[in-house]
Amino acid sequence: MTEKDKQVPLLLWPVYAMWRLLTFILNITGRILCAILGLAMMFAGVTITLSVVAAPIGVPLAVFGFLLLVRALF
């Protein structure tokens, strides 16, 4: 697409600006929520792993929480 094809008409600019703001807010909210869930799952996984009996459940939970945290950061 050329630069001219990407231009938003002047009358639609307020709608376009509000849409961009909404997508930005939802993107940031999703990343923060993903990071919080990742930290909570890592903490729960490590806590469960401390009891040796439930270690097969705790280790994958901690790894999944770490992967969520990495996804939220990058």
PDB file as gemmi writes it, atoms N, CA and C in Angstrom:
CRYST1    1.000    1.000    1.000  90.00  90.00  90.00 P 1                      
ATOM      1  N   MET A   1       0.838  -1.185   0.000  1.00  0.00           N  
ATOM      2  CA  MET A   1       0.000   0.000   0.000  1.00  0.00           C  
ATOM      3  C   MET A   1       0.881   1.247   0.000  1.00  0.00           C  
ATOM      4  N   THR A   2       0.424   2.243  -0.673  1.00  0.00           N  
ATOM      5  CA  THR A   2       1.166   3.488  -0.698  1.00  0.00           C  
ATOM      6  C   THR A   2       0.741   4.363   0.472  1.00  0.00           C  
ATOM      7  N   GLU A   3       1.443   5.437   0.665  1.00  0.00           N  
ATOM      8  CA  GLU A   3       1.138   6.360   1.765  1.00  0.00           C  
ATOM      9  C   GLU A   3      -0.243   6.978   1.589  1.00  0.00           C  
ATOM     10  N   LYS A   4      -0.624   7.237   0.367  1.00  0.00           N  
ATOM     11  CA  LYS A   4      -1.930   7.851   0.116  1.00  0.00           C  
ATOM     12  C   LYS A   4      -3.069   6.896   0.472  1.00  0.00           C  
ATOM     13  N   ASP A   5      -2.860   5.588   0.287  1.00  0.00           N  
ATOM     14  CA  ASP A   5      -3.890   4.614   0.606  1.00  0.00           C  
ATOM     15  C   ASP A   5      -4.109   4.483   2.115  1.00  0.00           C  
ATOM     16  N   LYS A   6      -3.100   4.784   2.916  1.00  0.00           N  
ATOM     17  CA  LYS A   6      -3.198   4.639   4.361  1.00  0.00           C  
ATOM     18  C   LYS A   6      -3.798   5.861   5.052  1.00  0.00           C  
ATOM     19  N   GLN A   7      -3.956   6.952   4.368  1.00  0.00           N  
ATOM     20  CA  GLN A   7      -4.461   8.168   4.996  1.00  0.00           C  
ATOM     21  C   GLN A   7      -5.929   8.006   5.379  1.00  0.00           C  
ATOM     22  N   VAL A   8      -6.273   8.520   6.543  1.00  0.00           N  
ATOM     23  CA  VAL A   8      -7.641   8.475   7.037  1.00  0.00           C  
ATOM     24  C   VAL A   8      -8.329   9.772   6.622  1.00  0.00           C  
ATOM     25  N   PRO A   9      -9.549   9.692   6.079  1.00  0.00           N  
ATOM     26  CA  PRO A   9     -10.258  10.921   5.726  1.00  0.00           C  
ATOM     27  C   PRO A   9     -10.473  11.804   6.946  1.00  0.00           C  
ATOM     28  N   LEU A  10     -10.506  13.084   6.716  1.00  0.00           N  
ATOM     29  CA  LEU A  10     -10.587  14.062   7.805  1.00  0.00           C  
ATOM     30  C   LEU A  10     -11.839  13.868   8.660  1.00  0.00           C  
ATOM     31  N   LEU A  11     -12.946  13.521   8.048  1.00  0.00           N  
ATOM     32  CA  LEU A  11     -14.185  13.343   8.809  1.00  0.00           C  
ATOM     33  C   LEU A  11     -14.160  12.085   9.683  1.00  0.00           C  
ATOM     34  N   LEU A  12     -13.381  11.101   9.298  1.00  0.00           N  
ATOM     35  CA  LEU A  12     -13.299   9.868  10.075  1.00  0.00           C  
ATOM     36  C   LEU A  12     -12.153   9.872  11.080  1.00  0.00           C  
ATOM     37  N   TRP A  13     -11.380  10.917  11.114  1.00  0.00           N  
ATOM     38  CA  TRP A  13     -10.229  10.952  11.998  1.00  0.00           C  
ATOM     39  C   TRP A  13     -10.581  10.818  13.476  1.00  0.00           C  
ATOM     40  N   PRO A  14     -11.648  11.483  14.001  1.00  0.00           N  
ATOM     41  CA  PRO A  14     -11.969  11.291  15.431  1.00  0.00           C  
ATOM     42  C   PRO A  14     -12.307   9.832  15.774  1.00  0.00           C  
ATOM     43  N   VAL A  15     -13.011   9.156  14.886  1.00  0.00           N  
ATOM     44  CA  VAL A  15     -13.347   7.755  15.122  1.00  0.00           C  
ATOM     45  C   VAL A  15     -12.078   6.910  15.093  1.00  0.00           C  
ATOM     46  N   TYR A  16     -11.211   7.191  14.139  1.00  0.00           N  
ATOM     47  CA  TYR A  16      -9.939   6.474  14.026  1.00  0.00           C  
ATOM     48  C   TYR A  16      -9.079   6.702  15.265  1.00  0.00           C  
ATOM     49  N   ALA A  17      -9.035   7.931  15.756  1.00  0.00           N  
ATOM     50  CA  ALA A  17      -8.231   8.238  16.945  1.00  0.00           C  
ATOM     51  C   ALA A  17      -8.776   7.528  18.183  1.00  0.00           C  
ATOM     52  N   MET A  18     -10.090   7.506  18.337  1.00  0.00           N  
ATOM     53  CA  MET A  18     -10.681   6.812  19.490  1.00  0.00           C  
ATOM     54  C   MET A  18     -10.435   5.305  19.400  1.00  0.00           C  
ATOM     55  N   TRP A  19     -10.502   4.752  18.188  1.00  0.00           N  
ATOM     56  CA  TRP A  19     -10.245   3.326  17.999  1.00  0.00           C  
ATOM     57  C   TRP A  19      -8.806   2.981  18.359  1.00  0.00           C  
ATOM     58  N   ARG A  20      -7.867   3.808  17.929  1.00  0.00           N  
ATOM     59  CA  ARG A  20      -6.457   3.586  18.260  1.00  0.00           C  
ATOM     60  C   ARG A  20      -6.225   3.675  19.769  1.00  0.00           C  
ATOM     61  N   LEU A  21      -6.866   4.650  20.435  1.00  0.00           N  
ATOM     62  CA  LEU A  21      -6.736   4.790  21.884  1.00  0.00           C  
ATOM     63  C   LEU A  21      -7.296   3.560  22.597  1.00  0.00           C  
ATOM     64  N   LEU A  22      -8.446   3.079  22.142  1.00  0.00           N  
ATOM     65  CA  LEU A  22      -9.053   1.896  22.750  1.00  0.00           C  
ATOM     66  C   LEU A  22      -8.170   0.671  22.580  1.00  0.00           C  
ATOM     67  N   THR A  23      -7.604   0.473  21.397  1.00  0.00           N  
ATOM     68  CA  THR A  23      -6.734  -0.683  21.189  1.00  0.00           C  
ATOM     69  C   THR A  23      -5.455  -0.567  22.013  1.00  0.00           C  
ATOM     70  N   PHE A  24      -4.940   0.639  22.179  1.00  0.00           N  
ATOM     71  CA  PHE A  24      -3.751   0.839  23.016  1.00  0.00           C  
ATOM     72  C   PHE A  24      -4.047   0.485  24.466  1.00  0.00           C  
ATOM     73  N   ILE A  25      -5.179   0.947  24.984  1.00  0.00           N  
ATOM     74  CA  ILE A  25      -5.549   0.682  26.378  1.00  0.00           C  
ATOM     75  C   ILE A  25      -5.755  -0.818  26.596  1.00  0.00           C  
ATOM     76  N   LEU A  26      -6.443  -1.483  25.655  1.00  0.00           N  
ATOM     77  CA  LEU A  26      -6.663  -2.918  25.797  1.00  0.00           C  
ATOM     78  C   LEU A  26      -5.370  -3.710  25.690  1.00  0.00           C  
ATOM     79  N   ASN A  27      -4.457  -3.256  24.860  1.00  0.00           N  
ATOM     80  CA  ASN A  27      -3.165  -3.926  24.722  1.00  0.00           C  
ATOM     81  C   ASN A  27      -2.357  -3.825  26.023  1.00  0.00           C  
ATOM     82  N   ILE A  28      -2.296  -2.650  26.603  1.00  0.00           N  
ATOM     83  CA  ILE A  28      -1.564  -2.455  27.856  1.00  0.00           C  
ATOM     84  C   ILE A  28      -2.222  -3.243  28.995  1.00  0.00           C  
ATOM     85  N   THR A  29      -3.555  -3.220  29.059  1.00  0.00           N  
ATOM     86  CA  THR A  29      -4.265  -3.959  30.098  1.00  0.00           C  
ATOM     87  C   THR A  29      -4.005  -5.460  29.978  1.00  0.00           C  
ATOM     88  N   GLY A  30      -4.007  -5.963  28.756  1.00  0.00           N  
ATOM     89  CA  GLY A  30      -3.742  -7.385  28.543  1.00  0.00           C  
ATOM     90  C   GLY A  30      -2.340  -7.773  28.957  1.00  0.00           C  
ATOM     91  N   ARG A  31      -1.373  -6.934  28.656  1.00  0.00           N  
ATOM     92  CA  ARG A  31       0.007  -7.235  29.047  1.00  0.00           C  
ATOM     93  C   ARG A  31       0.171  -7.227  30.565  1.00  0.00           C  
ATOM     94  N   ILE A  32      -0.439  -6.266  31.234  1.00  0.00           N  
ATOM     95  CA  ILE A  32      -0.342  -6.196  32.694  1.00  0.00           C  
ATOM     96  C   ILE A  32      -1.024  -7.405  33.330  1.00  0.00           C  
ATOM     97  N   LEU A  33      -2.195  -7.766  32.820  1.00  0.00           N  
ATOM     98  CA  LEU A  33      -2.907  -8.923  33.352  1.00  0.00           C  
ATOM     99  C   LEU A  33      -2.110 -10.208  33.124  1.00  0.00           C  
ATOM    100  N   CYS A  34      -1.496 -10.332  31.962  1.00  0.00           N  
ATOM    101  CA  CYS A  34      -0.673 -11.506  31.654  1.00  0.00           C  
ATOM    102  C   CYS A  34       0.531 -11.585  32.593  1.00  0.00           C  
ATOM    103  N   ALA A  35       1.152 -10.454  32.867  1.00  0.00           N  
ATOM    104  CA  ALA A  35       2.305 -10.439  33.770  1.00  0.00           C  
ATOM    105  C   ALA A  35       1.894 -10.812  35.192  1.00  0.00           C  
ATOM    106  N   ILE A  36       0.768 -10.300  35.653  1.00  0.00           N  
ATOM    107  CA  ILE A  36       0.307 -10.610  37.011  1.00  0.00           C  
ATOM    108  C   ILE A  36      -0.045 -12.090  37.124  1.00  0.00           C  
ATOM    109  N   LEU A  37      -0.742 -12.629  36.107  1.00  0.00           N  
ATOM    110  CA  LEU A  37      -1.071 -14.058  36.127  1.00  0.00           C  
ATOM    111  C   LEU A  37       0.187 -14.917  36.079  1.00  0.00           C  
ATOM    112  N   GLY A  38       1.168 -14.499  35.286  1.00  0.00           N  
ATOM    113  CA  GLY A  38       2.423 -15.239  35.209  1.00  0.00           C  
ATOM    114  C   GLY A  38       3.147 -15.279  36.534  1.00  0.00           C  
ATOM    115  N   LEU A  39       3.219 -14.127  37.195  1.00  0.00           N  
ATOM    116  CA  LEU A  39       3.869 -14.089  38.513  1.00  0.00           C  
ATOM    117  C   LEU A  39       3.130 -14.946  39.533  1.00  0.00           C  
ATOM    118  N   ALA A  40       1.807 -14.880  39.514  1.00  0.00           N  
ATOM    119  CA  ALA A  40       1.014 -15.672  40.461  1.00  0.00           C  
ATOM    120  C   ALA A  40       1.183 -17.168  40.204  1.00  0.00           C  
ATOM    121  N   MET A  41       1.213 -17.556  38.927  1.00  0.00           N  
ATOM    122  CA  MET A  41       1.380 -18.978  38.620  1.00  0.00           C  
ATOM    123  C   MET A  41       2.784 -19.462  38.958  1.00  0.00           C  
ATOM    124  N   MET A  42       3.782 -18.609  38.763  1.00  0.00           N  
ATOM    125  CA  MET A  42       5.141 -18.984  39.159  1.00  0.00           C  
ATOM    126  C   MET A  42       5.218 -19.174  40.669  1.00  0.00           C  
ATOM    127  N   PHE A  43       4.638 -18.251  41.411  1.00  0.00           N  
ATOM    128  CA  PHE A  43       4.649 -18.347  42.873  1.00  0.00           C  
ATOM    129  C   PHE A  43       3.917 -19.607  43.333  1.00  0.00           C  
ATOM    130  N   ALA A  44       2.753 -19.873  42.732  1.00  0.00           N  
ATOM    131  CA  ALA A  44       1.994 -21.070  43.108  1.00  0.00           C  
ATOM    132  C   ALA A  44       2.754 -22.335  42.733  1.00  0.00           C  
ATOM    133  N   GLY A  45       3.398 -22.337  41.582  1.00  0.00           N  
ATOM    134  CA  GLY A  45       4.163 -23.506  41.160  1.00  0.00           C  
ATOM    135  C   GLY A  45       5.331 -23.793  42.068  1.00  0.00           C  
ATOM    136  N   VAL A  46       6.053 -22.747  42.452  1.00  0.00           N  
ATOM    137  CA  VAL A  46       7.191 -22.932  43.359  1.00  0.00           C  
ATOM    138  C   VAL A  46       6.698 -23.388  44.726  1.00  0.00           C  
ATOM    139  N   THR A  47       5.603 -22.819  45.184  1.00  0.00           N  
ATOM    140  CA  THR A  47       5.053 -23.209  46.484  1.00  0.00           C  
ATOM    141  C   THR A  47       4.602 -24.674  46.469  1.00  0.00           C  
ATOM    142  N   ILE A  48       3.945 -25.083  45.400  1.00  0.00           N  
ATOM    143  CA  ILE A  48       3.498 -26.473  45.293  1.00  0.00           C  
ATOM    144  C   ILE A  48       4.693 -27.417  45.162  1.00  0.00           C  
ATOM    145  N   THR A  49       5.738 -26.964  44.478  1.00  0.00           N  
ATOM    146  CA  THR A  49       6.920 -27.804  44.294  1.00  0.00           C  
ATOM    147  C   THR A  49       7.639 -28.065  45.614  1.00  0.00           C  
ATOM    148  N   LEU A  50       7.519 -27.178  46.568  1.00  0.00           N  
ATOM    149  CA  LEU A  50       8.186 -27.371  47.857  1.00  0.00           C  
ATOM    150  C   LEU A  50       7.684 -28.621  48.571  1.00  0.00           C  
ATOM    151  N   SER A  51       6.422 -28.965  48.339  1.00  0.00           N  
ATOM    152  CA  SER A  51       5.974 -30.260  48.851  1.00  0.00           C  
ATOM    153  C   SER A  51       6.344 -31.281  47.781  1.00  0.00           C  
ATOM    154  N   VAL A  52       7.210 -32.181  48.106  1.00  0.00           N  
ATOM    155  CA  VAL A  52       7.812 -33.090  47.131  1.00  0.00           C  
ATOM    156  C   VAL A  52       6.760 -33.945  46.439  1.00  0.00           C  
ATOM    157  N   VAL A  53       5.657 -34.230  47.105  1.00  0.00           N  
ATOM    158  CA  VAL A  53       4.624 -35.097  46.537  1.00  0.00           C  
ATOM    159  C   VAL A  53       3.966 -34.429  45.317  1.00  0.00           C  
ATOM    160  N   ALA A  54       3.737 -33.132  45.371  1.00  0.00           N  
ATOM    161  CA  ALA A  54       3.046 -32.434  44.289  1.00  0.00           C  
ATOM    162  C   ALA A  54       4.002 -31.770  43.295  1.00  0.00           C  
ATOM    163  N   ALA A  55       5.271 -32.136  43.340  1.00  0.00           N  
ATOM    164  CA  ALA A  55       6.257 -31.534  42.444  1.00  0.00           C  
ATOM    165  C   ALA A  55       5.948 -31.746  40.956  1.00  0.00           C  
ATOM    166  N   PRO A  56       5.405 -32.900  40.552  1.00  0.00           N  
ATOM    167  CA  PRO A  56       5.072 -33.047  39.131  1.00  0.00           C  
ATOM    168  C   PRO A  56       4.004 -32.063  38.634  1.00  0.00           C  
ATOM    169  N   ILE A  57       3.232 -31.521  39.524  1.00  0.00           N  
ATOM    170  CA  ILE A  57       2.238 -30.502  39.151  1.00  0.00           C  
ATOM    171  C   ILE A  57       2.832 -29.105  39.265  1.00  0.00           C  
ATOM    172  N   GLY A  58       3.650 -28.877  40.262  1.00  0.00           N  
ATOM    173  CA  GLY A  58       4.192 -27.550  40.533  1.00  0.00           C  
ATOM    174  C   GLY A  58       5.216 -27.074  39.520  1.00  0.00           C  
ATOM    175  N   VAL A  59       6.062 -27.969  39.048  1.00  0.00           N  
ATOM    176  CA  VAL A  59       7.104 -27.570  38.089  1.00  0.00           C  
ATOM    177  C   VAL A  59       6.496 -27.092  36.767  1.00  0.00           C  
ATOM    178  N   PRO A  60       5.570 -27.845  36.145  1.00  0.00           N  
ATOM    179  CA  PRO A  60       4.968 -27.314  34.911  1.00  0.00           C  
ATOM    180  C   PRO A  60       4.181 -26.023  35.128  1.00  0.00           C  
ATOM    181  N   LEU A  61       3.572 -25.895  36.309  1.00  0.00           N  
ATOM    182  CA  LEU A  61       2.842 -24.667  36.616  1.00  0.00           C  
ATOM    183  C   LEU A  61       3.793 -23.481  36.705  1.00  0.00           C  
ATOM    184  N   ALA A  62       4.933 -23.659  37.321  1.00  0.00           N  
ATOM    185  CA  ALA A  62       5.930 -22.587  37.414  1.00  0.00           C  
ATOM    186  C   ALA A  62       6.506 -22.260  36.038  1.00  0.00           C  
ATOM    187  N   VAL A  63       6.739 -23.269  35.231  1.00  0.00           N  
ATOM    188  CA  VAL A  63       7.267 -23.038  33.881  1.00  0.00           C  
ATOM    189  C   VAL A  63       6.241 -22.289  33.032  1.00  0.00           C  
ATOM    190  N   PHE A  64       4.977 -22.683  33.117  1.00  0.00           N  
ATOM    191  CA  PHE A  64       3.925 -21.991  32.376  1.00  0.00           C  
ATOM    192  C   PHE A  64       3.792 -20.538  32.833  1.00  0.00           C  
ATOM    193  N   GLY A  65       3.900 -20.288  34.133  1.00  0.00           N  
ATOM    194  CA  GLY A  65       3.877 -18.923  34.641  1.00  0.00           C  
ATOM    195  C   GLY A  65       5.049 -18.106  34.127  1.00  0.00           C  
ATOM    196  N   PHE A  66       6.214 -18.728  34.064  1.00  0.00           N  
ATOM    197  CA  PHE A  66       7.384 -18.033  33.512  1.00  0.00           C  
ATOM    198  C   PHE A  66       7.182 -17.688  32.042  1.00  0.00           C  
ATOM    199  N   LEU A  67       6.622 -18.615  31.280  1.00  0.00           N  
ATOM    200  CA  LEU A  67       6.371 -18.347  29.861  1.00  0.00           C  
ATOM    201  C   LEU A  67       5.339 -17.226  29.673  1.00  0.00           C  
ATOM    202  N   LEU A  68       4.336 -17.175  30.542  1.00  0.00           N  
ATOM    203  CA  LEU A  68       3.379 -16.067  30.487  1.00  0.00           C  
ATOM    204  C   LEU A  68       4.049 -14.742  30.780  1.00  0.00           C  
ATOM    205  N   LEU A  69       4.943 -14.739  31.747  1.00  0.00           N  
ATOM    206  CA  LEU A  69       5.650 -13.521  32.095  1.00  0.00           C  
ATOM    207  C   LEU A  69       6.551 -13.066  30.953  1.00  0.00           C  
ATOM    208  N   VAL A  70       7.237 -13.994  30.316  1.00  0.00           N  
ATOM    209  CA  VAL A  70       8.080 -13.646  29.161  1.00  0.00           C  
ATOM    210  C   VAL A  70       7.217 -13.098  28.035  1.00  0.00           C  
ATOM    211  N   ARG A  71       6.036 -13.691  27.812  1.00  0.00           N  
ATOM    212  CA  ARG A  71       5.143 -13.206  26.763  1.00  0.00           C  
ATOM    213  C   ARG A  71       4.652 -11.796  27.070  1.00  0.00           C  
ATOM    214  N   ALA A  72       4.429 -11.498  28.321  1.00  0.00           N  
ATOM    215  CA  ALA A  72       3.957 -10.158  28.687  1.00  0.00           C  
ATOM    216  C   ALA A  72       5.038  -9.118  28.498  1.00  0.00           C  
ATOM    217  N   LEU A  73       6.291  -9.503  28.689  1.00  0.00           N  
ATOM    218  CA  LEU A  73       7.373  -8.533  28.570  1.00  0.00           C  
ATOM    219  C   LEU A  73       7.801  -8.287  27.137  1.00  0.00           C  
ATOM    220  N   PHE A  74       7.724  -9.293  26.295  1.00  0.00           N  
ATOM    221  CA  PHE A  74       8.217  -9.148  24.919  1.00  0.00           C  
ATOM    222  C   PHE A  74       7.114  -9.288  23.947  1.00  0.00           C  
TER     223      PHE A  74                                                      
END                                                                             
